Amino acid sequence: MKTVTPVESIENHKYSVTKLDALIFMGTLLFFPVFLPLGVLRILLTHRHNYRRGYNFRMLSVQLVISFIVVMFFGMIGYNDLPPEERVQAVQDYMIIFGIIFMVSVAVLVFYEIKEKSRFVRLMQLYKELILDHQIIRIHEIAERSRQKPKRVIDDLQYMIDHKLLPFGTVGNGIVELKPLPSKIKREVQTPFSASKNVININFGQNHRLENDMDKSTVSESKLPKTMECPGCGAKTTINPSEAKECDYCGSMVIYA
């Protein structure tokens, strides 16, 4: 049975194309002299967002590819009046000149797209480590450690929460506050392990009941509480010996080991 988790992998996250971006792509194909500048304007207005920067370079490269196809189509039509041999030579020269210009431009844009995407992934991983592992929730402190402006940090964290790259929560009043999942979602993300007091139920297609008859005083002398990492979101929590409990952030079951 597949386990559903509310916290998605940062490494596998992909920016979703908005309706406006899709409209600009279609418009570029139909009438690129108007929609190519509109795409550039869209990029200039959104480039302040860290999560948009890599995608903006991709958006411009796609527009250039579409524009190249349209230019080639109309360019070949313009040589219809020439004799066949001259037309072939003219089209080849035309494609080589414009092809080099467009391909070099696209290659540069793809390079910066990969660079900005990698940078934002590393930045999101740093945010997650600071908040979940080090319990740092003040925006100004996160901004100092990540070397970002507080406004950028708020923007990035809200994006991560909205896209389930962090547990549910809010960003405001100078802090980021992560909240436990609603009970309905917690039930959906339960791992095969569940515990109640001293009885642990393990479900791997069949149920086994393991009873812990060890005296509590003996357990406390031989084992000490341990800080365990949540298998769902990576948050750390303190677990007593022979104990299992739900993660406060994502609802996954954390087992003492």
Protein Blocks (a to p, Z undefined) as FASTA:
>chain_A
ZZddfbdcfklpccdddfklmmmmmmmmmmmmlmmmmmmmmmmmmmmpmklmmmmmmmmm
mmmmmmmmmmmmmmmmmmmmpcfklmmmmmmmmmmmmmmmmmmmmmmmmmmmmmmmmmmm
mmmmmmmmmmmmnopabfklmmmmnopafklmmmmmmmmmmnopaccdddeehiacdddd
dfklmmmmpcfbdcehjaccddehiacddddfbdfklmmmmpccdddddfknopacddde
hiacddfklopacddZZ
